[in-house]
Amino acid sequence: MNLVPMGAHADHPLLADYVSMTDVKLRSSLEVERGLFMAESYNVIERALEAGAQPRSFMMSEKWLEKFSPLFSRFPNVPVFVGTEGELEASTGFHVHRGALASMQRPVSRSVDSVLEGARTVAVLENIVDHTNVGAMFRSAAALGVDAVLVTPSAADPLYRRAIRVSMGTVFQVPWARLESWPHGGVEILRAHGFDTLALALTENSRSLHDVDLSASRKVAFVLGTEGHGLTDKTLRAVDESVIIPMSGGVDSLNVAAASAVVFWQREACMRA
């Protein structure tokens, strides 16, 4: 066990991985540039390690050492920064109440073609920028039979700490890739792999989800749009069809993460029928 007291090693170069973790803009740039991502809590760190992620370092207060020792004992040369709760908060900028953090090497990005190979149900996240929504959508995808997730160029990073935490680590479970362009180029790639693109959108031509063929004989890519404005007009013109979730109570839409869970569940139910 490579324990490193933070108070005596404040200048350790790997501690820089944990600085200013509440600054989303800074962290989003810094983590990609350094080729790392941050995992938080025992369950998430465990899932990351089980998925093959390589840790750069761990950080926790002394009271969590016993619980986490089975995880980091597998990496005897990786430093475990140990400090008081005050030292952890001074470094990260927030109260680390979920036990521990781990700085991990970012895995090599997968190609779109590789994640689509063998898939039959895909989710496309168009410009989803809220990390909570991204994480929730990955969790629903993992739970409800979605084989792969594609994110458009402007969508949030699925490996950002909050997205990982909300997903409960399922971002390491569901294959995903970032599209280089969308909708032009991306829709064509999906069609080349045999997918029909179904946009979740409230338009005059949208069909009820109940009336759409979601059987196992069809390869389906659900396209879900950004939180504020929904899908772009270019996307709506490019996809094969638009669908809506039938609702009552005078409600015409759901949060995008909630909507994704509904359509993923409906698809899985039709696949099993």
Backbone as numpy.savetxt, mean C-alpha at the origin, in Angstrom:
# Nx Ny Nz CAx CAy CAz Cx Cy Cz
22.80 -10.10 19.47 21.96 -8.92 19.47 22.85 -7.67 19.47
22.68 -6.85 18.46 23.54 -5.68 18.29 22.85 -4.44 18.86
22.84 -4.30 20.17 22.18 -3.17 20.82 23.04 -1.92 20.75
22.41 -0.80 20.38 23.12 0.47 20.26 22.36 1.52 21.06
22.84 1.92 22.23 22.17 2.96 23.02 22.15 4.28 22.26
20.97 4.86 22.10 20.86 6.09 21.32 21.59 7.25 21.97
21.53 7.33 23.30 22.16 8.45 23.98 23.65 8.52 23.76
24.29 7.36 23.63 25.74 7.32 23.46 26.16 7.28 21.99
25.19 7.13 21.09 25.53 7.02 19.66 24.60 7.91 18.83
24.40 9.13 19.28 23.48 10.04 18.61 23.93 10.39 17.19
25.22 10.19 16.91 25.74 10.52 15.59 25.83 9.31 14.67
25.24 8.20 15.08 25.29 6.99 14.24 24.63 7.29 12.90
25.27 6.99 11.77 24.72 7.38 10.46 23.35 6.77 10.16
23.05 5.58 10.64 21.77 4.95 10.34 20.60 5.58 11.10
20.92 6.37 12.15 19.84 7.06 12.85 19.18 8.12 11.97
19.89 8.55 10.94 19.33 9.56 10.02 18.09 9.03 9.30
17.95 7.70 9.23 16.76 7.12 8.58 15.48 7.51 9.30
15.57 7.83 10.59 14.37 8.03 11.41 14.02 9.50 11.66
14.78 10.41 11.09 14.59 11.83 11.38 13.34 12.38 10.68
12.58 13.23 11.40 11.44 13.99 10.85 10.42 13.10 10.17
9.98 12.07 10.87 9.10 11.09 10.24 7.66 11.57 10.06
7.29 12.69 10.64 5.94 13.22 10.44 5.86 14.18 9.26
6.98 14.48 8.65 7.00 15.37 7.49 6.78 14.52 6.23
5.54 14.43 5.77 5.20 13.52 4.67 5.96 13.84 3.41
6.01 15.11 3.05 6.68 15.51 1.80 8.17 15.17 1.85
8.81 15.49 2.98 10.23 15.21 3.13 10.48 13.71 3.12
9.70 12.97 3.89 9.92 11.53 3.99 9.67 10.82 2.66
8.64 11.24 1.94 8.33 10.59 0.67 9.49 10.69 -0.30
10.15 11.85 -0.30 11.31 12.04 -1.18 12.53 11.32 -0.63
12.77 11.49 0.67 13.97 10.94 1.29 14.01 9.41 1.21
12.89 8.78 1.50 12.88 7.32 1.55 13.12 6.70 0.19
12.53 7.30 -0.84 12.76 6.79 -2.20 14.21 7.01 -2.60
14.75 8.20 -2.30 16.14 8.51 -2.66 17.12 7.56 -1.97
16.86 7.23 -0.70 17.76 6.35 0.04 17.47 4.87 -0.17
16.39 4.58 -0.89 16.05 3.20 -1.14 15.60 2.46 0.10
14.75 3.11 0.92 14.29 2.48 2.15 12.81 2.72 2.35
12.23 1.99 3.29 10.89 2.27 3.78 10.88 1.96 5.27
9.86 2.49 5.97 9.77 2.32 7.41 8.59 1.43 7.78
8.85 0.45 8.62 7.79 -0.42 9.14 7.59 -0.13 10.61
6.34 -0.17 11.05 6.00 0.21 12.42 5.09 -0.85 13.04
5.40 -1.29 14.22 4.67 -2.27 15.03 5.15 -3.68 14.76
4.93 -4.55 15.74 5.42 -5.93 15.67 4.86 -6.66 14.46
3.53 -6.59 14.28 2.89 -7.36 13.20 3.38 -6.92 11.83
3.50 -5.62 11.64 3.93 -5.11 10.34 5.39 -5.47 10.06
6.24 -5.29 11.07 7.65 -5.64 10.89 7.79 -7.13 10.61
7.03 -7.94 11.32 7.09 -9.39 11.10 6.67 -9.74 9.68
5.59 -9.13 9.18 5.14 -9.43 7.82 6.17 -8.98 6.79
6.79 -7.85 7.04 7.82 -7.37 6.12 8.98 -8.35 6.05
9.43 -8.81 7.21 10.54 -9.76 7.24 10.16 -11.09 6.60
8.92 -11.55 6.84 8.46 -12.79 6.24 8.39 -12.69 4.73
8.14 -11.47 4.23 8.08 -11.25 2.79 9.46 -11.10 2.16
10.50 -11.14 3.00 11.86 -11.08 2.48 12.52 -9.73 2.56
11.87 -8.75 3.21 12.48 -7.43 3.34 13.74 -7.53 4.20
14.74 -6.74 3.83 16.02 -6.75 4.55 16.12 -5.51 5.45
16.25 -5.70 6.76 16.31 -4.55 7.67 17.66 -3.84 7.64
17.61 -2.52 7.75 18.82 -1.71 7.91 19.10 -1.51 9.40
18.03 -1.31 10.17 18.16 -1.12 11.62 16.77 -1.22 12.25
16.75 -1.37 13.57 15.53 -1.35 14.36 15.65 -0.22 15.39
14.49 0.28 15.86 14.49 1.30 16.90 13.35 1.03 17.87
13.65 1.05 19.17 12.61 0.81 20.16 13.09 1.25 21.54
12.14 1.33 22.47 12.51 1.56 23.86 12.83 0.21 24.51
13.50 0.25 25.64 13.98 -0.98 26.27 12.85 -1.94 26.63
11.68 -1.41 26.97 10.59 -2.28 27.42 10.09 -3.22 26.33
10.42 -2.93 25.05 9.95 -3.77 23.96 10.98 -4.79 23.51
12.15 -4.78 24.10 13.23 -5.66 23.62 12.85 -7.13 23.69
12.25 -7.55 24.80 11.94 -8.98 24.94 10.95 -9.44 23.88
9.91 -8.64 23.63 8.91 -9.03 22.64 9.50 -9.13 21.24
10.36 -8.17 20.90 10.88 -8.12 19.54 12.12 -8.98 19.31
12.71 -9.48 20.38 13.96 -10.21 20.21 13.89 -11.38 19.24
12.76 -12.14 19.15 12.72 -13.22 18.15 12.84 -12.72 16.72
12.42 -11.47 16.48 12.53 -10.92 15.13 13.95 -10.49 14.81
14.50 -9.59 15.65 15.81 -9.07 15.27 16.97 -9.98 15.63
16.70 -11.06 16.38 17.77 -12.02 16.65 18.19 -12.77 15.39
17.31 -12.74 14.37 17.65 -13.38 13.10 18.62 -12.54 12.28
18.88 -11.31 12.76 19.78 -10.40 12.05 20.80 -9.84 13.04
21.73 -10.67 13.49 22.63 -10.27 14.58 23.52 -9.08 14.26
23.74 -8.79 13.00 24.62 -7.69 12.65 23.87 -6.38 12.39
22.56 -6.43 12.46 21.75 -5.23 12.23 21.59 -4.48 13.54
21.92 -3.19 13.59 21.83 -2.46 14.86 20.39 -2.30 15.36
20.23 -2.44 16.68 18.96 -2.20 17.34 19.14 -0.96 18.21
18.63 0.18 17.75 18.76 1.42 18.51 17.78 1.39 19.68
18.30 1.56 20.88 17.49 1.51 22.09 17.60 2.85 22.80
16.45 3.42 23.12 16.47 4.71 23.80 15.25 4.90 24.67
15.23 5.98 25.41 14.06 6.32 26.19 12.96 6.79 25.23
11.74 6.84 25.72 10.65 7.32 24.87 10.91 8.75 24.42
11.53 9.53 25.30 11.87 10.91 24.94 12.89 10.96 23.82
13.90 10.08 23.87 14.92 10.06 22.82 14.33 9.61 21.48
13.41 8.64 21.54 12.76 8.19 20.31 11.93 9.30 19.69
11.19 10.01 20.54 10.35 11.09 20.04 11.18 12.25 19.51
12.29 12.54 20.16 13.15 13.62 19.70 13.73 13.31 18.32
14.00 12.05 18.07 14.57 11.65 16.78 13.52 11.62 15.67
12.36 11.01 15.96 11.37 10.77 14.92 10.38 11.92 14.75
10.15 12.67 15.81 9.17 13.74 15.76 7.78 13.33 16.22
7.61 12.08 16.68 6.32 11.65 17.20 6.52 10.59 18.27
5.46 10.36 19.04 5.53 9.37 20.12 5.42 7.97 19.52
6.45 7.18 19.65 6.48 5.83 19.08 5.74 4.90 20.05
4.42 4.81 19.87 3.60 4.06 20.81 3.28 2.65 20.34
3.70 2.28 19.14 3.38 0.95 18.62 4.52 -0.04 18.81
5.43 0.27 19.70 6.45 -0.71 20.06 7.79 -0.46 19.44
7.82 -0.38 18.11 9.13 -0.27 17.45 8.97 0.20 16.03
10.10 0.63 15.49 10.21 0.99 14.08 11.35 0.16 13.48
11.26 -0.04 12.20 12.36 -0.70 11.50 12.58 -0.02 10.17
13.82 0.31 9.89 14.19 0.85 8.58 14.57 -0.33 7.70
13.90 -0.44 6.56 14.07 -1.59 5.67 14.57 -1.15 4.30
15.34 -2.03 3.67 15.73 -1.78 2.29 14.51 -1.91 1.39
14.30 -0.92 0.54 13.17 -0.96 -0.38 13.41 -2.05 -1.43
12.44 -2.94 -1.64 12.64 -4.01 -2.62 12.72 -3.46 -4.04
13.30 -4.23 -4.93 13.36 -3.84 -6.33 11.94 -3.74 -6.88
11.64 -2.65 -7.55 10.30 -2.45 -8.09 9.97 -3.51 -9.13
8.75 -4.02 -9.05 8.31 -5.01 -10.01 7.75 -4.34 -11.25
7.81 -5.03 -12.37 7.25 -4.50 -13.61 5.75 -4.75 -13.63
5.05 -3.94 -14.40 3.61 -4.12 -14.54 3.31 -5.49 -15.14
4.06 -5.87 -16.16 3.84 -7.17 -16.81 3.99 -8.32 -15.82
4.96 -8.22 -14.92 5.20 -9.33 -14.00 4.08 -9.50 -12.98
3.48 -8.40 -12.51 2.41 -8.54 -11.52 1.09 -8.94 -12.19
0.95 -8.67 -13.48 -0.27 -9.07 -14.18 -0.23 -10.53 -14.63
0.95 -11.09 -14.70 1.09 -12.48 -15.14 0.33 -13.41 -14.19
-0.65 -14.10 -14.73 -1.43 -15.05 -13.95 -2.56 -14.43 -13.15
-2.68 -13.11 -13.12 -3.73 -12.44 -12.35 -5.06 -12.49 -13.11
-6.15 -12.45 -12.35 -7.48 -12.38 -12.96 -8.30 -11.20 -12.42
-7.93 -10.72 -11.25 -8.59 -9.54 -10.68 -7.53 -8.53 -10.28
-7.67 -7.32 -10.78 -6.67 -6.28 -10.55 -7.37 -5.00 -10.11
-6.72 -4.23 -9.26 -7.20 -2.91 -8.87 -6.21 -1.87 -9.37
-6.73 -0.83 -9.99 -5.91 0.30 -10.44 -6.27 1.50 -9.58
-5.29 2.04 -8.86 -5.51 3.20 -8.00 -5.06 4.45 -8.73
-6.04 5.20 -9.26 -5.71 6.39 -10.04 -5.59 7.61 -9.12
-4.36 8.09 -8.97 -4.08 9.33 -8.24 -4.61 9.31 -6.80
-4.68 8.13 -6.18 -5.07 8.06 -4.77 -3.89 8.58 -3.95
-4.08 9.71 -3.28 -2.96 10.36 -2.61 -3.00 10.24 -1.09
-4.11 9.81 -0.55 -4.22 9.65 0.90 -3.65 8.29 1.29
-2.63 8.30 2.14 -1.97 7.05 2.51 -2.89 6.11 3.28
-3.83 6.67 4.03 -4.78 5.83 4.75 -5.65 5.05 3.76
-6.12 5.72 2.72 -6.93 5.05 1.71 -6.12 3.99 0.97
-4.88 4.31 0.63 -4.04 3.33 -0.05 -3.88 2.08 0.80
-3.56 2.28 2.08 -3.39 1.13 2.97 -4.65 0.32 3.12
-5.79 1.01 3.28 -7.07 0.30 3.44 -7.42 -0.48 2.19
-7.11 0.06 1.04 -7.43 -0.63 -0.22 -6.55 -1.86 -0.41
-5.31 -1.79 0.00 -4.45 -2.97 -0.06 -4.96 -4.05 0.90
-5.41 -3.63 2.07 -5.91 -4.61 3.03 -7.15 -5.32 2.49
-8.05 -4.56 1.87 -9.23 -5.15 1.25 -8.84 -6.05 0.08
-7.86 -5.61 -0.70 -7.41 -6.41 -1.83 -6.89 -7.77 -1.36
-6.11 -7.76 -0.29 -5.55 -9.00 0.24 -6.64 -9.91 0.79
-7.62 -9.32 1.44 -8.67 -10.11 2.09 -9.71 -10.64 1.12
-9.86 -9.97 -0.03 -10.99 -10.25 -0.91 -10.57 -10.69 -2.31
-9.42 -11.34 -2.41 -9.07 -12.05 -3.63 -8.53 -11.26 -4.79
-8.10 -10.02 -4.57 -7.50 -9.25 -5.65 -6.06 -9.74 -5.85
-5.70 -10.04 -7.10 -4.41 -10.66 -7.38 -3.26 -9.66 -7.49
-3.58 -8.42 -7.88 -2.52 -7.43 -8.07 -3.10 -6.02 -8.00
-2.25 -5.08 -7.64 -2.63 -3.66 -7.58 -1.66 -2.87 -8.44
-2.21 -1.97 -9.26 -1.41 -1.03 -10.02 -1.69 0.37 -9.51
-0.65 1.17 -9.34 -0.82 2.57 -8.93 -0.34 3.46 -10.05
-1.07 4.54 -10.29 -0.71 5.45 -11.37 0.46 6.34 -10.94
1.08 7.05 -11.88 2.28 7.82 -11.56 2.13 8.81 -10.41
0.94 9.39 -10.23 0.75 10.40 -9.19 0.17 9.85 -7.89
-0.06 8.56 -7.82 -0.63 7.98 -6.61 0.41 7.93 -5.50
-0.08 7.86 -4.26 0.82 7.82 -3.10 1.62 6.52 -3.07
2.73 6.56 -2.36 3.63 5.42 -2.24 3.04 4.37 -1.31
2.75 3.15 -1.80 2.24 2.11 -0.91 3.21 1.71 0.19
4.49 2.06 0.04 5.47 1.72 1.07 5.75 2.89 2.02
4.87 3.89 2.02 5.00 4.93 3.03 4.48 4.38 4.36
5.07 4.81 5.46 4.80 4.22 6.78 3.32 4.11 7.10
2.55 5.15 6.89 1.13 5.12 7.25 0.37 4.14 6.37
0.69 4.10 5.09 0.02 3.16 4.19 0.32 1.72 4.62
1.57 1.46 4.96 1.94 0.11 5.41 1.19 -0.25 6.68
1.14 0.69 7.64 0.50 0.41 8.92 -0.99 0.14 8.76
-1.68 0.99 7.98 -3.11 0.80 7.78 -3.40 -0.50 7.05
-2.52 -0.87 6.15 -2.70 -2.13 5.41 -2.43 -3.35 6.28
-1.89 -3.14 7.47 -1.48 -4.24 8.36 -0.42 -5.12 7.69
0.40 -4.48 6.86 1.50 -5.20 6.22 1.10 -5.95 4.96
-0.16 -5.83 4.52 -0.56 -6.56 3.32 0.02 -5.98 2.04
0.65 -4.79 2.13 1.36 -4.27 0.95 2.53 -5.18 0.58
2.96 -6.01 1.52 4.02 -6.98 1.23 3.45 -8.29 0.69
2.16 -8.41 0.75 1.48 -9.65 0.36 0.90 -9.59 -1.04
0.31 -8.45 -1.41 -0.33 -8.30 -2.71 0.70 -7.74 -3.71
0.95 -8.43 -4.82 1.88 -7.91 -5.82 1.38 -6.56 -6.35
2.30 -5.61 -6.50 1.90 -4.31 -7.02 3.02 -3.70 -7.84
2.64 -2.76 -8.69 3.62 -2.07 -9.53 3.09 -0.68 -9.85
4.01 0.22 -10.18 3.61 1.58 -10.56 3.64 1.70 -12.09
2.52 2.18 -12.63 2.43 2.42 -14.07 3.28 3.62 -14.46
3.90 3.56 -15.62 4.70 4.69 -16.10 3.82 5.77 -16.69
2.67 5.40 -17.21 1.74 6.39 -17.76 0.31 5.88 -17.60
-0.63 6.82 -17.54 -2.03 6.47 -17.35 -2.91 7.64 -17.74
-4.05 7.44 -18.44 -4.55 6.14 -18.87 -3.89 5.61 -20.15
-3.40 6.53 -20.98 -2.75 6.07 -22.21 -1.54 5.22 -21.85
-1.45 4.08 -22.45 -0.37 3.16 -22.14 -0.79 2.13 -21.12
-1.33 2.57 -19.99 -1.73 1.64 -18.94 -2.93 0.80 -19.34
-3.95 1.43 -19.90 -5.13 0.69 -20.34 -4.74 -0.32 -21.42
-3.85 0.09 -22.31 -3.42 -0.81 -23.39 -2.67 -2.03 -22.84
-1.86 -1.82 -21.80 -1.16 -2.95 -21.18 -2.16 -3.93 -20.57
-3.17 -3.40 -19.90 -4.19 -4.26 -19.30 -4.93 -5.06 -20.38
-5.27 -4.40 -21.45 -5.97 -5.11 -22.53 -5.08 -6.17 -23.16
-3.79 -5.87 -23.29 -2.87 -6.84 -23.86 -2.80 -8.10 -23.01
-3.05 -7.95 -21.71 -3.06 -9.10 -20.80 -4.46 -9.70 -20.67
-5.40 -9.21 -21.46 -6.73 -9.80 -21.49 -7.72 -9.24 -20.50
-7.42 -8.09 -19.89 -8.32 -7.51 -18.89 -9.33 -6.56 -19.51
-10.55 -6.62 -18.98 -11.55 -5.60 -19.23 -11.44 -4.58 -18.11
-11.46 -3.30 -18.47 -11.31 -2.24 -17.47 -12.68 -1.69 -17.07
-12.96 -1.75 -15.77 -14.24 -1.30 -15.22 -13.98 -0.12 -14.28
-14.49 1.04 -14.67 -14.29 2.24 -13.87 -15.41 2.39 -12.86
-15.06 2.66 -11.61 -16.06 2.98 -10.59 -16.36 4.47 -10.70
-17.49 4.81 -11.32 -17.78 6.22 -11.56 -19.28 6.43 -11.71
-19.72 7.56 -11.23 -21.13 7.94 -11.32 -21.33 8.74 -12.60
-21.70 8.07 -13.68 -21.96 8.72 -14.96 -23.32 8.28 -15.46
-23.82 8.96 -16.47 -25.14 8.61 -17.00 -25.14 7.27 -17.71
-23.94 6.79 -18.07 -23.84 5.51 -18.77 -23.41 4.36 -17.85
-23.24 4.64 -16.57 -22.77 3.61 -15.65 -23.84 2.54 -15.42
-23.38 1.30 -15.33 -24.28 0.17 -15.05 -24.16 -0.22 -13.59
-25.24 -0.73 -13.04 -25.21 -1.20 -11.66 -24.26 -2.37 -11.54
-23.55 -2.42 -10.42 -22.62 -3.51 -10.17 -23.31 -4.87 -10.25
-24.59 -4.92 -9.88 -25.34 -6.17 -9.91 -25.55 -6.68 -11.34
-25.50 -5.77 -12.31 -25.79 -6.14 -13.70 -24.54 -6.40 -14.53
-23.38 -6.29 -13.92 -22.12 -6.44 -14.64 -21.61 -7.87 -14.49
-21.08 -8.41 -15.58 -20.52 -9.76 -15.55 -19.19 -9.74 -14.79
-19.21 -10.33 -13.62 -18.00 -10.42 -12.80 -17.61 -11.88 -12.58
-18.04 -12.73 -13.46 -17.78 -14.16 -13.31 -16.31 -14.49 -13.53
-15.94 -15.72 -13.16 -14.54 -16.15 -13.26 -14.05 -16.22 -14.69
-14.96 -16.24 -15.65 -14.55 -16.33 -17.05 -13.96 -15.03 -17.58
-14.09 -13.98 -16.82 -13.68 -12.64 -17.27 -12.53 -12.12 -16.41
-11.50 -11.59 -17.04 -10.41 -10.93 -16.31 -10.79 -9.46 -16.14
-10.80 -9.01 -14.90 -11.34 -7.68 -14.59 -10.30 -6.80 -13.90
-10.23 -5.56 -14.35 -9.41 -4.54 -13.69 -10.34 -3.42 -13.24
-10.50 -3.28 -11.91 -11.31 -2.20 -11.37 -10.45 -0.93 -11.29
-10.98 0.18 -11.80 -10.26 1.45 -11.79 -10.95 2.37 -10.80
-10.21 2.80 -9.78 -10.77 3.62 -8.70 -10.06 4.96 -8.65
-10.85 6.03 -8.54 -10.29 7.36 -8.70 -9.97 8.11 -7.43
-9.30 9.22 -7.61 -8.82 10.04 -6.52 -9.94 10.52 -5.61
-9.57 10.81 -4.35 -10.55 11.12 -3.32 -11.42 12.34 -3.65
-10.83 13.36 -4.23 -11.57 14.61 -4.43 -12.44 14.65 -5.67
-11.89 14.26 -6.82 -12.58 14.48 -8.09 -12.94 13.19 -8.83
-12.60 12.06 -8.26 -12.91 10.82 -8.95 -12.00 10.61 -10.15
-12.45 9.79 -11.08 -11.65 9.48 -12.25 -11.65 10.63 -13.25
-10.55 10.76 -13.98 -10.45 11.82 -14.97 -11.31 11.49 -16.19
-11.63 12.53 -16.95 -12.41 12.33 -18.17 -11.65 11.45 -19.16
-10.33 11.62 -19.23 -9.53 10.78 -20.13 -9.67 9.31 -19.78
-9.67 9.03 -18.49 -9.81 7.64 -18.05 -11.18 7.09 -18.39
-12.22 7.89 -18.15 -13.58 7.44 -18.43 -13.78 7.17 -19.91
-13.09 7.91 -20.76 -13.18 7.65 -22.20 -12.38 6.42 -22.62
-11.35 6.10 -21.85 -10.44 5.02 -22.24 -10.89 3.64 -21.78
-11.64 3.57 -20.67 -11.99 2.26 -20.09 -13.11 1.60 -20.89
-13.32 0.32 -20.62 -14.33 -0.44 -21.35 -15.75 -0.11 -20.90
-15.96 0.07 -19.60 -17.28 0.43 -19.11 -17.17 1.04 -17.72
-18.26 1.74 -17.33 -18.32 2.33 -16.00 -19.41 1.64 -15.19
-19.15 1.47 -13.91 -20.11 0.80 -13.04 -20.32 1.62 -11.77
-21.48 1.43 -11.16 -21.79 2.11 -9.91 -22.27 1.07 -8.89
-22.08 1.38 -7.64 -22.58 0.55 -6.56 -24.00 1.03 -6.24
-25.01 0.18 -6.35 -26.36 0.62 -6.01 -26.47 0.99 -4.54
-27.08 2.13 -4.27 -27.16 2.65 -2.90 -28.56 3.13 -2.58
-28.79 3.37 -1.30 -30.07 3.89 -0.84 -29.82 5.02 0.14
-30.89 5.56 0.69 -30.76 6.60 1.70 -30.31 7.94 1.16
-30.42 8.14 -0.14 -30.02 9.40 -0.74 -28.53 9.59 -0.85
-27.75 8.51 -0.62 -26.29 8.58 -0.72 -25.88 8.18 -2.13
-25.02 8.98 -2.76 -24.64 8.67 -4.14 -23.21 8.15 -4.27
-22.44 8.17 -3.17 -21.05 7.69 -3.29 -20.52 7.27 -1.93
-19.44 6.48 -1.97 -18.74 6.04 -0.77 -17.30 6.52 -0.82
-16.68 6.57 0.34 -15.24 6.76 0.37 -14.60 5.71 -0.54
-13.53 6.10 -1.24 -12.94 5.21 -2.24 -12.47 3.90 -1.64
-11.97 3.91 -0.41 -11.53 2.67 0.21 -12.73 1.77 0.50
-13.84 2.35 0.97 -15.05 1.56 1.23 -15.61 1.01 -0.07
-15.61 1.82 -1.12 -16.11 1.37 -2.42 -15.28 0.22 -2.96
-13.98 0.29 -2.76 -13.12 -0.79 -3.26 -13.47 -2.11 -2.57
-13.73 -2.07 -1.27 -14.07 -3.29 -0.55 -15.36 -3.90 -1.08
-16.32 -3.06 -1.40 -17.60 -3.55 -1.92 -17.41 -4.26 -3.25
-16.70 -3.64 -4.18 -16.55 -4.25 -5.50 -15.64 -5.47 -5.45
-14.63 -5.44 -4.59 -13.76 -6.62 -4.46 -14.58 -7.81 -3.92
-15.44 -7.54 -2.92 -16.26 -8.61 -2.36 -17.22 -9.16 -3.42
-17.84 -8.27 -4.18 -18.79 -8.72 -5.21 -18.08 -9.57 -6.27
-16.91 -9.15 -6.65 -16.14 -9.93 -7.63 -15.82 -11.30 -7.08
-15.35 -11.38 -5.84 -14.99 -12.67 -5.27 -16.20 -13.57 -5.16
-17.36 -13.00 -4.78 -18.59 -13.80 -4.68 -18.99 -14.35 -6.04
-18.86 -13.55 -7.09 -19.20 -14.01 -8.44 -18.18 -15.05 -8.93
-16.94 -14.87 -8.55 -15.91 -15.85 -8.95 -16.22 -17.23 -8.37
-16.80 -17.26 -7.17 -17.07 -18.53 -6.49 -18.42 -19.13 -6.84
-19.24 -18.34 -7.50 -20.60 -18.80 -7.82 -20.57 -19.93 -8.85
